[in-house]
């Protein structure tokens, strides 16, 4: 795989992890990229962008001896995910509307209160 451009948002960072690692867990996403809710990013990639991502559930016991599971995500369509990655990188962020400031008049208080 060619070298990818660096991510510029949390979404692209989540995609970058899927493209550069064999598989990614929620804990991996937090440790490597600081992403707290990685399953939400996976859901957006699946449902909004229709990219195939598999989830393998791993069963472990927590510190109280109870069985818990967590997901390990893996991309099944690397080409489509790479295209999505670059399309998101090339989008420019929305600019805030520019505010126009009216010059103050000599009768500023009269204009302000008498409208």
VMD Tcl script that builds the backbone (N, CA, C; Angstrom):
set m [mol new atoms 345]
animate dup $m
set s [atomselect $m all]
$s set {name element resname resid chain x y z} {
  {N N UNK 1 A 0.839 -1.176 0.000}
  {CA C UNK 1 A 0.000 0.000 0.000}
  {C C UNK 1 A 0.885 1.240 0.000}
  {N N UNK 2 A 0.442 2.263 -0.783}
  {CA C UNK 2 A 1.209 3.504 -0.822}
  {C C UNK 2 A 1.096 4.253 0.493}
  {N N UNK 3 A 2.002 5.184 0.709}
  {CA C UNK 3 A 1.981 5.983 1.930}
  {C C UNK 3 A 0.796 6.936 1.868}
  {N N UNK 4 A 0.024 6.953 2.938}
  {CA C UNK 4 A -1.166 7.797 3.000}
  {C C UNK 4 A -0.823 9.182 3.530}
  {N N UNK 5 A -1.575 10.178 3.073}
  {CA C UNK 5 A -1.462 11.512 3.656}
  {C C UNK 5 A -1.939 11.445 5.103}
  {N N UNK 6 A -1.493 12.397 5.916}
  {CA C UNK 6 A -1.881 12.378 7.330}
  {C C UNK 6 A -3.321 12.845 7.500}
  {N N UNK 7 A -4.017 12.269 8.475}
  {CA C UNK 7 A -5.422 12.640 8.701}
  {C C UNK 7 A -5.551 14.075 9.216}
  {N N UNK 8 A -6.725 14.663 8.933}
  {CA C UNK 8 A -6.957 16.036 9.365}
  {C C UNK 8 A -8.221 16.187 10.224}
  {N N UNK 9 A -8.835 15.070 10.611}
  {CA C UNK 9 A -10.017 15.103 11.469}
  {C C UNK 9 A -10.107 13.771 12.214}
  {N N UNK 10 A -11.015 13.705 13.155}
  {CA C UNK 10 A -11.158 12.466 13.908}
  {C C UNK 10 A -11.686 11.344 13.015}
  {N N UNK 11 A -12.578 11.685 12.090}
  {CA C UNK 11 A -13.108 10.685 11.155}
  {C C UNK 11 A -11.991 10.124 10.281}
  {N N UNK 12 A -11.178 11.005 9.704}
  {CA C UNK 12 A -10.103 10.513 8.847}
  {C C UNK 12 A -9.045 9.776 9.660}
  {N N UNK 13 A -8.879 10.161 10.909}
  {CA C UNK 13 A -7.937 9.441 11.759}
  {C C UNK 13 A -8.424 8.014 12.026}
  {N N UNK 14 A -9.731 7.861 12.244}
  {CA C UNK 14 A -10.305 6.534 12.431}
  {C C UNK 14 A -10.163 5.666 11.198}
  {N N UNK 15 A -10.344 6.274 10.035}
  {CA C UNK 15 A -10.183 5.548 8.766}
  {C C UNK 15 A -8.715 5.195 8.557}
  {N N UNK 16 A -7.825 6.130 8.883}
  {CA C UNK 16 A -6.385 5.907 8.758}
  {C C UNK 16 A -5.957 4.677 9.560}
  {N N UNK 17 A -6.506 4.533 10.763}
  {CA C UNK 17 A -6.177 3.353 11.586}
  {C C UNK 17 A -6.601 2.064 10.890}
  {N N UNK 18 A -7.811 2.065 10.321}
  {CA C UNK 18 A -8.291 0.867 9.622}
  {C C UNK 18 A -7.428 0.529 8.409}
  {N N UNK 19 A -6.919 1.564 7.760}
  {CA C UNK 19 A -6.113 1.331 6.559}
  {C C UNK 19 A -4.679 0.919 6.874}
  {N N UNK 20 A -4.155 1.335 8.020}
  {CA C UNK 20 A -2.748 1.063 8.323}
  {C C UNK 20 A -2.532 -0.105 9.279}
  {N N UNK 21 A -3.563 -0.535 9.967}
  {CA C UNK 21 A -3.460 -1.666 10.902}
  {C C UNK 21 A -4.258 -2.839 10.363}
  {N N UNK 22 A -3.876 -4.057 10.769}
  {CA C UNK 22 A -4.636 -5.240 10.355}
  {C C UNK 22 A -6.047 -5.208 10.915}
  {N N UNK 23 A -6.168 -4.835 12.183}
  {CA C UNK 23 A -7.462 -4.715 12.834}
  {C C UNK 23 A -7.328 -3.698 13.964}
  {N N UNK 24 A -8.475 -3.128 14.372}
  {CA C UNK 24 A -8.462 -2.060 15.369}
  {C C UNK 24 A -9.576 -2.298 16.377}
  {N N UNK 25 A -9.255 -2.152 17.654}
  {CA C UNK 25 A -10.272 -2.207 18.704}
  {C C UNK 25 A -10.530 -0.783 19.206}
  {N N UNK 26 A -11.560 -0.663 20.030}
  {CA C UNK 26 A -11.870 0.634 20.622}
  {C C UNK 26 A -10.683 1.137 21.464}
  {N N UNK 27 A -10.060 0.214 22.208}
  {CA C UNK 27 A -8.906 0.582 23.037}
  {C C UNK 27 A -7.731 1.035 22.169}
  {N N UNK 28 A -7.508 0.356 21.037}
  {CA C UNK 28 A -6.443 0.764 20.114}
  {C C UNK 28 A -6.681 2.184 19.612}
  {N N UNK 29 A -7.925 2.473 19.236}
  {CA C UNK 29 A -8.260 3.791 18.708}
  {C C UNK 29 A -8.004 4.875 19.754}
  {N N UNK 30 A -8.306 4.558 21.005}
  {CA C UNK 30 A -8.067 5.536 22.065}
  {C C UNK 30 A -6.569 5.729 22.303}
  {N N UNK 31 A -5.832 4.619 22.376}
  {CA C UNK 31 A -4.395 4.710 22.648}
  {C C UNK 31 A -3.628 5.380 21.510}
  {N N UNK 32 A -3.961 5.020 20.281}
  {CA C UNK 32 A -3.194 5.505 19.131}
  {C C UNK 32 A -3.633 6.876 18.629}
  {N N UNK 33 A -4.935 7.184 18.767}
  {CA C UNK 33 A -5.430 8.416 18.150}
  {C C UNK 33 A -6.267 9.285 19.084}
  {N N UNK 34 A -6.514 8.805 20.296}
  {CA C UNK 34 A -7.317 9.590 21.224}
  {C C UNK 34 A -8.791 9.621 20.888}
  {N N UNK 35 A -9.259 8.654 20.110}
  {CA C UNK 35 A -10.670 8.600 19.723}
  {C C UNK 35 A -11.436 7.863 20.819}
  {N N UNK 36 A -12.380 8.547 21.449}
  {CA C UNK 36 A -13.125 7.956 22.560}
  {C C UNK 36 A -14.262 7.055 22.104}
  {N N UNK 37 A -14.964 7.416 21.043}
  {CA C UNK 37 A -16.127 6.639 20.618}
  {C C UNK 37 A -15.900 6.078 19.215}
  {N N UNK 38 A -14.987 5.166 19.102}
  {CA C UNK 38 A -14.643 4.578 17.801}
  {C C UNK 38 A -15.803 3.819 17.170}
  {N N UNK 39 A -16.645 3.110 17.948}
  {CA C UNK 39 A -17.780 2.436 17.317}
  {C C UNK 39 A -18.707 3.399 16.562}
  {N N UNK 40 A -18.814 4.636 16.996}
  {CA C UNK 40 A -19.646 5.611 16.286}
  {C C UNK 40 A -19.035 5.925 14.917}
  {N N UNK 41 A -17.720 6.018 14.850}
  {CA C UNK 41 A -17.056 6.262 13.566}
  {C C UNK 41 A -17.257 5.070 12.638}
  {N N UNK 42 A -17.145 3.873 13.178}
  {CA C UNK 42 A -17.379 2.658 12.386}
  {C C UNK 42 A -18.804 2.652 11.847}
  {N N UNK 43 A -19.766 3.031 12.684}
  {CA C UNK 43 A -21.170 3.056 12.261}
  {C C UNK 43 A -21.384 4.040 11.112}
  {N N UNK 44 A -20.759 5.214 11.192}
  {CA C UNK 44 A -20.886 6.201 10.116}
  {C C UNK 44 A -20.258 5.672 8.824}
  {N N UNK 45 A -19.095 5.056 8.939}
  {CA C UNK 45 A -18.425 4.505 7.754}
  {C C UNK 45 A -19.299 3.436 7.109}
  {N N UNK 46 A -19.913 2.605 7.917}
  {CA C UNK 46 A -20.773 1.535 7.388}
  {C C UNK 46 A -22.073 2.068 6.797}
  {N N UNK 47 A -22.802 2.862 7.578}
  {CA C UNK 47 A -24.154 3.244 7.191}
  {C C UNK 47 A -24.224 4.414 6.221}
  {N N UNK 48 A -23.396 5.410 6.407}
  {CA C UNK 48 A -23.454 6.589 5.544}
  {C C UNK 48 A -22.636 6.394 4.269}
  {N N UNK 49 A -21.478 5.745 4.406}
  {CA C UNK 49 A -20.566 5.619 3.261}
  {C C UNK 49 A -20.557 4.215 2.656}
  {N N UNK 50 A -21.265 3.285 3.243}
  {CA C UNK 50 A -21.457 1.927 2.712}
  {C C UNK 50 A -20.150 1.180 2.440}
  {N N UNK 51 A -19.236 1.262 3.403}
  {CA C UNK 51 A -17.979 0.522 3.314}
  {C C UNK 51 A -18.091 -0.711 4.204}
  {N N UNK 52 A -17.689 -1.855 3.688}
  {CA C UNK 52 A -17.788 -3.116 4.444}
  {C C UNK 52 A -16.681 -3.199 5.496}
  {N N UNK 53 A -17.097 -3.302 6.749}
  {CA C UNK 53 A -16.177 -3.471 7.870}
  {C C UNK 53 A -16.695 -4.611 8.722}
  {N N UNK 54 A -15.846 -5.594 8.976}
  {CA C UNK 54 A -16.265 -6.730 9.798}
  {C C UNK 54 A -15.966 -6.463 11.263}
  {N N UNK 55 A -16.747 -7.097 12.131}
  {CA C UNK 55 A -16.527 -7.012 13.570}
  {C C UNK 55 A -16.378 -8.421 14.113}
  {N N UNK 56 A -15.248 -8.705 14.713}
  {CA C UNK 56 A -15.045 -9.964 15.423}
  {C C UNK 56 A -15.185 -9.655 16.901}
  {N N UNK 57 A -16.082 -10.375 17.575}
  {CA C UNK 57 A -16.273 -10.140 19.004}
  {C C UNK 57 A -15.352 -11.055 19.798}
  {N N UNK 58 A -14.631 -10.467 20.716}
  {CA C UNK 58 A -13.699 -11.205 21.556}
  {C C UNK 58 A -14.274 -11.253 22.963}
  {N N UNK 59 A -14.404 -12.467 23.487}
  {CA C UNK 59 A -14.960 -12.675 24.826}
  {C C UNK 59 A -13.814 -12.753 25.833}
  {N N UNK 60 A -13.924 -11.966 26.901}
  {CA C UNK 60 A -12.944 -11.990 27.990}
  {C C UNK 60 A -13.691 -11.857 29.316}
  {N N UNK 61 A -12.977 -12.033 30.392}
  {CA C UNK 61 A -13.572 -11.823 31.715}
  {C C UNK 61 A -13.039 -10.507 32.269}
  {N N UNK 62 A -13.943 -9.743 32.874}
  {CA C UNK 62 A -13.496 -8.487 33.474}
  {C C UNK 62 A -12.901 -8.749 34.852}
  {N N UNK 63 A -12.524 -7.697 35.549}
  {CA C UNK 63 A -11.845 -7.868 36.829}
  {C C UNK 63 A -12.737 -8.486 37.902}
  {N N UNK 64 A -14.050 -8.531 37.664}
  {CA C UNK 64 A -14.975 -9.149 38.612}
  {C C UNK 64 A -15.325 -10.582 38.215}
  {N N UNK 65 A -14.711 -11.062 37.147}
  {CA C UNK 65 A -14.934 -12.422 36.701}
  {C C UNK 65 A -16.139 -12.586 35.788}
  {N N UNK 66 A -16.774 -11.503 35.407}
  {CA C UNK 66 A -17.933 -11.564 34.519}
  {C C UNK 66 A -17.476 -11.558 33.064}
  {N N UNK 67 A -18.197 -12.282 32.253}
  {CA C UNK 67 A -17.884 -12.327 30.835}
  {C C UNK 67 A -18.303 -11.052 30.123}
  {N N UNK 68 A -17.397 -10.462 29.383}
  {CA C UNK 68 A -17.672 -9.277 28.576}
  {C C UNK 68 A -17.068 -9.494 27.195}
  {N N UNK 69 A -17.516 -8.697 26.241}
  {CA C UNK 69 A -16.955 -8.816 24.896}
  {C C UNK 69 A -16.652 -7.420 24.348}
  {N N UNK 70 A -15.737 -7.382 23.398}
  {CA C UNK 70 A -15.423 -6.137 22.706}
  {C C UNK 70 A -15.191 -6.462 21.244}
  {N N UNK 71 A -15.330 -5.455 20.400}
  {CA C UNK 71 A -15.212 -5.664 18.962}
  {C C UNK 71 A -13.837 -5.339 18.428}
  {N N UNK 72 A -13.430 -6.141 17.463}
  {CA C UNK 72 A -12.199 -5.883 16.718}
  {C C UNK 72 A -12.630 -5.666 15.268}
  {N N UNK 73 A -12.338 -4.460 14.740}
  {CA C UNK 73 A -12.822 -4.068 13.423}
  {C C UNK 73 A -11.758 -4.274 12.357}
  {N N UNK 74 A -12.225 -4.697 11.191}
  {CA C UNK 74 A -11.311 -4.923 10.068}
  {C C UNK 74 A -12.016 -4.497 8.780}
  {N N UNK 75 A -11.296 -3.773 7.935}
  {CA C UNK 75 A -11.857 -3.313 6.667}
  {C C UNK 75 A -11.851 -4.450 5.644}
  {N N UNK 76 A -12.993 -4.640 4.975}
  {CA C UNK 76 A -13.096 -5.672 3.954}
  {C C UNK 76 A -12.967 -5.111 2.536}
  {N N UNK 77 A -13.096 -3.805 2.391}
  {CA C UNK 77 A -13.013 -3.150 1.082}
  {C C UNK 77 A -12.017 -1.987 1.164}
  {N N UNK 78 A -10.741 -2.325 1.069}
  {CA C UNK 78 A -9.670 -1.342 1.240}
  {C C UNK 78 A -9.744 -0.257 0.171}
  {N N UNK 79 A -10.049 -0.612 -1.065}
  {CA C UNK 79 A -10.122 0.367 -2.159}
  {C C UNK 79 A -11.188 1.413 -1.872}
  {N N UNK 80 A -12.376 0.980 -1.482}
  {CA C UNK 80 A -13.472 1.911 -1.211}
  {C C UNK 80 A -13.156 2.800 0.003}
  {N N UNK 81 A -12.539 2.211 1.023}
  {CA C UNK 81 A -12.182 2.988 2.214}
  {C C UNK 81 A -11.081 4.000 1.902}
  {N N UNK 82 A -10.132 3.637 1.048}
  {CA C UNK 82 A -9.074 4.565 0.643}
  {C C UNK 82 A -9.666 5.722 -0.152}
  {N N UNK 83 A -10.604 5.428 -1.049}
  {CA C UNK 83 A -11.268 6.495 -1.815}
  {C C UNK 83 A -12.028 7.434 -0.882}
  {N N UNK 84 A -12.719 6.873 0.106}
  {CA C UNK 84 A -13.438 7.685 1.089}
  {C C UNK 84 A -12.459 8.559 1.868}
  {N N UNK 85 A -11.345 7.974 2.274}
  {CA C UNK 85 A -10.327 8.703 3.040}
  {C C UNK 85 A -9.864 9.945 2.281}
  {N N UNK 86 A -9.507 9.767 1.016}
  {CA C UNK 86 A -9.015 10.903 0.238}
  {C C UNK 86 A -10.121 11.897 -0.095}
  {N N UNK 87 A -11.343 11.430 -0.260}
  {CA C UNK 87 A -12.430 12.386 -0.511}
  {C C UNK 87 A -12.689 13.238 0.729}
  {N N UNK 88 A -12.573 12.652 1.927}
  {CA C UNK 88 A -12.753 13.428 3.154}
  {C C UNK 88 A -11.573 14.375 3.408}
  {N N UNK 89 A -10.374 13.961 3.036}
  {CA C UNK 89 A -9.205 14.830 3.215}
  {C C UNK 89 A -9.274 16.070 2.341}
  {N N UNK 90 A -9.830 15.925 1.157}
  {CA C UNK 90 A -9.850 17.038 0.210}
  {C C UNK 90 A -10.976 18.024 0.450}
  {N N UNK 91 A -11.909 17.683 1.322}
  {CA C UNK 91 A -12.989 18.618 1.616}
  {C C UNK 91 A -12.444 19.762 2.451}
  {N N UNK 92 A -12.826 20.945 2.089}
  {CA C UNK 92 A -12.399 22.107 2.842}
  {C C UNK 92 A -13.385 22.337 3.982}
  {N N UNK 93 A -12.889 22.729 5.138}
  {CA C UNK 93 A -13.813 23.006 6.236}
  {C C UNK 93 A -14.690 24.213 5.912}
  {N N UNK 94 A -15.895 24.191 6.439}
  {CA C UNK 94 A -16.809 25.306 6.212}
  {C C UNK 94 A -16.271 26.553 6.898}
  {N N UNK 95 A -16.357 27.653 6.203}
  {CA C UNK 95 A -15.895 28.905 6.781}
  {C C UNK 95 A -17.049 29.560 7.520}
  {N N UNK 96 A -16.731 30.188 8.620}
  {CA C UNK 96 A -17.746 30.925 9.364}
  {C C UNK 96 A -18.144 32.152 8.558}
  {N N UNK 97 A -19.421 32.507 8.605}
  {CA C UNK 97 A -19.820 33.707 7.861}
  {C C UNK 97 A -19.111 34.934 8.397}
  {N N UNK 98 A -18.735 35.787 7.498}
  {CA C UNK 98 A -18.030 37.006 7.909}
  {C C UNK 98 A -19.045 38.020 8.425}
  {N N UNK 99 A -18.776 38.558 9.582}
  {CA C UNK 99 A -19.663 39.565 10.166}
  {C C UNK 99 A -19.246 40.934 9.651}
  {N N UNK 100 A -20.232 41.702 9.293}
  {CA C UNK 100 A -19.929 43.063 8.891}
  {C C UNK 100 A -20.224 43.980 10.067}
  {N N UNK 101 A -19.321 44.850 10.333}
  {CA C UNK 101 A -19.467 45.775 11.445}
  {C C UNK 101 A -19.820 47.138 10.873}
  {N N UNK 102 A -20.935 47.642 11.330}
  {CA C UNK 102 A -21.370 48.957 10.885}
  {C C UNK 102 A -20.580 50.027 11.643}
  {N N UNK 103 A -20.167 51.050 10.960}
  {CA C UNK 103 A -19.459 52.119 11.658}
  {C C UNK 103 A -20.392 52.853 12.620}
  {N N UNK 104 A -19.844 53.290 13.721}
  {CA C UNK 104 A -20.635 54.015 14.704}
  {C C UNK 104 A -20.947 55.416 14.192}
  {N N UNK 105 A -22.145 55.838 14.464}
  {CA C UNK 105 A -22.525 57.190 14.073}
  {C C UNK 105 A -22.366 58.122 15.263}
  {N N UNK 106 A -22.461 59.408 15.017}
  {CA C UNK 106 A -22.350 60.377 16.108}
  {C C UNK 106 A -23.520 60.225 17.069}
  {N N UNK 107 A -24.628 59.835 16.540}
  {CA C UNK 107 A -25.822 59.692 17.365}
  {C C UNK 107 A -26.050 58.218 17.714}
  {N N UNK 108 A -24.986 57.524 18.063}
  {CA C UNK 108 A -25.005 56.087 18.315}
  {C C UNK 108 A -26.062 55.687 19.348}
  {N N UNK 109 A -26.087 56.338 20.500}
  {CA C UNK 109 A -27.042 55.964 21.541}
  {C C UNK 109 A -28.478 56.253 21.112}
  {N N UNK 110 A -28.672 57.369 20.444}
  {CA C UNK 110 A -30.029 57.675 19.971}
  {C C UNK 110 A -30.488 56.636 18.955}
  {N N UNK 111 A -29.604 56.241 18.037}
  {CA C UNK 111 A -29.954 55.235 17.029}
  {C C UNK 111 A -30.190 53.878 17.674}
  {N N UNK 112 A -29.417 53.559 18.689}
  {CA C UNK 112 A -29.531 52.269 19.350}
  {C C UNK 112 A -30.856 52.136 20.078}
  {N N UNK 113 A -31.255 53.163 20.804}
  {CA C UNK 113 A -32.448 53.059 21.637}
  {C C UNK 113 A -33.722 53.499 20.951}
  {N N UNK 114 A -33.631 54.288 19.920}
  {CA C UNK 114 A -34.835 54.758 19.245}
  {C C UNK 114 A -35.071 54.024 17.933}
  {N N UNK 115 A -34.143 53.167 17.596}
  {CA C UNK 115 A -34.212 52.267 16.495}
  {C C UNK 115 A -34.696 52.746 15.235}
}
mol reanalyze $m
mol bondsrecalc $m
mol representation Tube
mol addrep $m
